[in-house]
Amino acid sequence: MLSRNAKLYLVATTLQGLYYGVWGVIFNLYLNLNEVGFQPDFIGYMSTANILATGLAALPAGLVCERIGSKRTLLISLAANFVNLIQIVVLQPSVLLIASFASGSIGTLGWVASAPFMMENSKQEERTHLFSINWTLIVIMGVIGNFVGGVLPDLFNAILRLPTGAEGSAVGFRIALLISVVLALTAAFPLMLIKESKALQKPKIVDLLSLRNIKSSYTILKFMIPIGLIGFGAGFIVHFFNIFFKLKFFATTEQIGFIYALGSVTLGIGTIVAPVLSKKLGKVRSVVTCEFLSMPFIMLTTLSPNLAFATAAYVARNALMNMAGPISSTLQMELVTESERGTTSGLMVMADNIPRAITVSFSGKMMTESDFYTPFLLTTVTYIIASSLFFIFFRKAEAQIAGAASESVSPT
């Protein structure tokens, strides 16, 4: 039985999942409209600014979370949506880059605070389920958002008697993006109802800045290396799937929305199965198995002869690569102490995003030049290295956790 705080957090997750679903499908497509005029290389620079900001802000965000608590950190992070409003209406390159950087910086607070919050508001036996339910809700609402996001621009343009289709009016896109931002902001209401169960013990700022709260530095470093490699590889393709489908297969906005929704459906099924897989194989083997199984589908996506085959490969890759996310996050939080969870979460986000920021700009340039092969190949190679290192580093970790747990309950 989940706690009241956990349930309220899941309501907020539901609202934000809708936002992510709509925004994720159409924002890049909106920028790439002839009426708006931005090419994939500039969209890549925007993604670089956003992701780099996330990476640079991640550690400070973790320290803020340790200092003010996860609830307040989650609420502050919603301010990023006000910055997103600027990106919808002010289409000057310099403003877009600055706004993208600012949005990434502020939004990182919520990303970093989520795992510590769920750890604080769950018991050990329900923890993996809470992480999985949270992930599944994001995915399910993302499905709805993906589908709705693919339909809304043409719907609004049709109502307003404006051009529709792949190069429809930007007005319909703006209205749909605005709706998504409003949905994200309403997540503040359930978050404000959360009651922190214990008085917050504020660590000294000096101790936080000097990272004295970190007691598991070697463990954290071992997580950061494969996560950094995954981020490096993901930067080549993950942020450009919608542009990839549009440019290579001439997919419409509705088709791309459907593809994203289908990918989210299978991911949702996968995350429901994840706790069962974790119990059967163990956390580490589950993560590694899912990641390795996903890798052939990465290359199949770009080598497919048509949109249908590419969609099937994309859906399989998306589900397999991401379904292990909540399992990995649970393992991270279990292997560090309570006083360093916020900082650890921040370091993981930093490790993922700084390498990602480097590669996303290169990928945007490659796709502008119609190179759809190299990015996928580079992603596959880095994923293989990352997953292999993860298994080498943590193959004995769960036995150590079990041993520590048995010692803690042994009579003295």
N, C-alpha and C positions, 0 to 999 in steps of 0.2 A: 504494500500500500504506500503510494508516494505521499510525501508531506505536502501540506498546503502551499508552502513556498515553491516547491518543485512544480506543482500544478499551475500556479500563477505564472511561473517562468515559462512553462510550456505554452500557455496562452499567448505570451509575448512572442515566443518562437513562431507560433502559427501566423501571427500578423506579419512578422518580418519575413517569413518564408514566402508569403504572397508577394511582398515587395521584391525580394530577390528574383522570384520567378518572372515577373513582368519586366523589371529593369534589365535582368541578365539577357533576355531574348532580344530586346529592341533597342537598347541604348546605342550599341555599336552600329546597328543598322540605321538608326536615326542620323548618326554622325556621317554615315557613308552615303546618305541620300544625295542625289545630284543637287537638290535645292539647298542642302546644307554644305556639301562640298568637301568633306574631309576624306582623305585616302587612308588605307590601312597603316601606312607608315606613321602618320600623325596619331592615329588611334592607338598605335603601339606606344608612342611617346607618352600619351596620356595614361595608358596602363602602367607604363614604367614609373611615372610620377606617383600614381596612386599606390602601387605595390612597394616602391622604394620608401614612401612615407610610412606605410604599414610596417615595413621591416625596421626602419629607424625608430619609430614610435613604440615598438613592441615592448622593449625592455623598460623604458619609462612608464608605459602603461601597466606593466606588471608591478612596478614599484608603487604606482598610484593605487592599484588594487589592494596591495598589502597595507597601504596607509589608510585609505578611506573606506575600504570594504567593497565587496563585489556588487552589492545592490546599487550604491551610488555611482560606481564606475559604469555599470550597465546603463543607468539613466543618462549620464553625461554623454555616453557614446551616441545617443540618438540625435544629438545636435548635428552630427554629420549630414543628416538629411536636409537641413537648411542649406548646407553648402551644395548639396546635389541639385537643389532648385536653381542655383546659379548656372549649373552646367546645362540645364534644359533651355534657358532663355538667352544667356549671354554667349554668343558663339564666336568670340574673339579668341584666337589661339593662345595668347598669353594668359587670358583669364581662365580658359579651360584647363590649362596646365596647372595654374596656381590652385584652382578650385579642386582639381583632382588630387593634388598633393594634400590639401587641407582635409578633404573628405577621408582620405586614407589614414591620416594622422589621428583624427578624432574617432573614426569608426573602429580603429584598432582597440580602443578601450573595451568595447563590448566583446570583441573576439577573444581578447585575453582573459576577461573576467568570467567567461561562461563556464570553463572547466572547473576553476576553483569554486564557483557558486554551486555547481551540481555536486561536487565532492562534499561541500559543507552541508548540503541539504538532502543527503541520501545515506542510507546504511550500506554496509559493504555488500550484502547479499542482493541488493536491488540496484547497485551502482551501474553495472554494465547495461542493465535494462533502461535506466534513466538516460544514460548517454545515447543508447540506441533509439529510444522513443523520441528524444530531442532531435536526433539526426533524421529520423523517419518523418517527423512532422515537418521539418524544413523541406524535406524531399517531396512529401505529399502536397504541401501547400505550394511548393515550387512547380509541381505538375500543373496545378490549377493556374498558377501565375503564368507559366510558360504558354499554356493553351490560350488563356485570356489575353496575354500580351501579344500573341500572334494574330489575334482577331481584332482587338480594340482599335488599332490605327485605321484599318479600312472601314470599320464600323462607324467611327466618328467622322471620318472623311466622307463616307456615304451620306450620313445624316446632314452634314454641312454642305453637301453637293460639291465636294472637292475631289481632285484626282485620287484614285485608289490604285492598288497593285504595288509591284516591287519598287516603283519610283513614284509612289503616291505623295500627297501633300504632307509636309512636316507637321502640320497642325494636329492631325490625328495622333501622331507619335507623341507630340508634346502633352496632349491631354492624358494619354495613357501613362506616360512617365510621371506626370503630376499626381495621378491617382495612386500610383505605386508608392510615392513618397509620403502621401497622407496616410496610407496604410501602415507604413513603417513608424510614423510618429505616434499613432494610436497605441503602439506597444508600450508607451509610457504609463498608461493607466493600470494594467495588471502589475507592472513592476513597482509602482508606487504603493500597491497594496501588500507587498511583501514585508513581513516582519522578521527582522534578524533575530535569531533565537538566543544569541549570547552577546554580551557587551563586547564591542570591538576593542581588541588590544592593539593599540597603535604602536608599531615599532618606531624607533627613533629614525628621523630622516637621515642622520649621519650613518646609521647602521645600514639603511636601505641603499644609500648611494655608494657605500663601500662594498655592497653585496655580502655583508656579514651574515645575512640570514641564509645564505646558500650553504648547505651541508652535504649535498650530493653532487658536487661539481663534476666528478668523473662520469656518473650516470647521465647527467644532463648533457655533457659533451657527446656521449655515445648516441644519444637521441638526436642531437643537433646535426651530426654528420650525415646520416641517411636522409633526414628531413630536408637538409639543405640541398642534397642532390636531387631529391624528388622535386623540390621547388624549381631548381635549375632546369630540369627536364620539362616540367609542366608549363613553364613560361613560354616555351616554343609553340604550344598548341592550345592549351586550355582556354585562354582568353580570346581565341580567334575562331572557335568552332562555327559561330554564326556567320562570320565573314567568309570562312572557308567554304561552307555550304553554298553561300550566295555566289561567290566568285568562281568556284570550280564546277558546281553542278547547277548554277542558275536557279537556286531554290528561292521561292517566294517567302515573304515574311510569315504567312500562315503556315507554310510547310516547315519552316525553321522552328516556329513555335510548337508545332506538332512533334517534331524530332526531339526537341528539348523536353517536352512533356513525356514522351515515350521513354526517354532516357531516365527521367526522374521516377517514373513508375517502376521500372526495373530496379533502380537504385533503392527505392522504398522497400521493395520486396526483399532485396539483399540485406538491408539494415535490420529488417525484422528477423531474418535468418541468422544474422551475425552473432547474437548471444548464444544460440544453439550451437553454431559452429565453434564458438570460443570454448564452450564447455566440452565439446568433443575432441577438438584438436589442441586446445590451449590458445592463449592470446597470440603468442609469437608465431606459432605455425599457421594460425588463421590469417594473420596479416600477410605473411610471406606468400602463402598459397594463393590468396586472392590477387596479390600484386603480380606474381609471376604468370598466373592464368590470363591476366588482362593484356599482357604485352603483345602477343600476336595480333590482337585486335587493333592495336594502335596503328600498325603498318597496314592492316587490311582496310582501315578507314580511308587512307589516302590512295591506296592502290586499287580500290574498288572501281569497276567500270561505270557505275551509275549511282544515282542518289539512293536507291533502295538498298543496295549492298553496303554503301557507306553508312547509311543509317543503322543497319543491323550491327555493323562492326562498332560504331560509335556507342550504341546502346550497351553492348556487351562490355566494352572497355570501361564505360562510365560506371556500370554497376559493380564490376569486379574490383576496379581500382579504388573506389570510394567506400565500398561497404565495410571495409576494415577500419575506417576512420575512427568510429567511436570505440572500437576495441583498443586501438593504439593509444587514444587519448586517456582511456581508463588506466592502461598500463603505465603511462607516464605519471599520472597522479598517484598511483599506488607505490611507485618506486622512489618518490621524494617525500620529504616531511611536510607537515601542514604549513609550517611557517614559510616555506619556499615555493608553494604551489603557484601563487600569482606570478612570482618572478620566473618560475619555470615555464609557465604558459607563455609569458612574454618572450622568453628566449626562443621557444619553439616557433612562435609566429615570426620572429626576426630571422631565424634560420631558414624558414620556408620562403620568406618574401624578398629578402635582399638578393639572393641568387636569381629568383624569378624575375625581379625587376631588370636584371641584366639581359636576360634572354628574350623577354617579351618584345623589346624594341627591335632586336635583330629579326625576330619572326615577322613582325609587321612589315619590315622592309622586304623580306623574302617573299611574302605573299603579295605585296604590291607588284613585285616582278614576276608573279605567277609561279613561284617555286613552292609547290605544295608537298614535295617529297622530303627535302632535307630537314625541315622542322620535326617531322614525325620520326625520322630515323634517329635524330639526336635525342629526342625524348625517350625512345625505346632503349637506347644504349645507357643513358643515365639511370633509368628506372631499374635496369638489370643490376647495375653496380650498387645502387642504393638498397634494393631489397636483399641482395646478398650480404651486404654489410650489416643490415638490421638483424638478420638471422645469426650471423657470427657474434654480434655484440650481445644479444639477448636470449640466446637459445637456452640458457640455464637460469634466467631471471625468475621464472615462475616457481621453480623449485626453491629458490632462495626466499621468495615471498611466503610460500607455504611453510617453510622451516621457521621463519621469523614469527609467523602467526601461531604456530604450535608452541613455540617457546613462550610466547606472551600469555598463553592460557594454561600453561603447565603449573601444577601446584608447587609451592616453595616451602 
